[in-house]
Amino acid sequence: MGKFLAILHGGADPDKDQLTDEQQSEFMTAWATYAQAHEEALLDPGSPLYRKKRVTSTYVEDFEDSKIAYALVDAPSHDAAAQMFKDHPHVGLHDGNSIEVIECPVIPS
């Protein structure tokens, strides 16, 4: 088994594609169903990503990008982890939404 980080990207125009309260409720119900179906693999079901800072050796600055949430899963392979997100409700919420699945290898001691 391995650990995989999922980064959810939003493709929606934030000014144009805001969810209604009903759509938000439907999404949260779909997400809860998804999370229950994958509960054994979800090491961390994640959360939204807000207020971002970029840090370098010379500055700290605010920034924005398309990353809107994350999750951490346990899976037997990278392909299996990716397949786990094919039915995630985020993918169908807005055109352009996507999920990156990144392997997090164990660091040898």
PyMOL commands that set and color helices and strands:
alter all, ss='L'
color gray80, all
select helices_A, chain A and resi 21-37+78-84+89-93
alter helices_A, ss='H'
color red, helices_A
select strands_A, chain A and resi 2-9+42-48+52-55+60-63+67-75+98-104
alter strands_A, ss='S'
color yellow, strands_A
deselect
rebuild
show_as cartoon
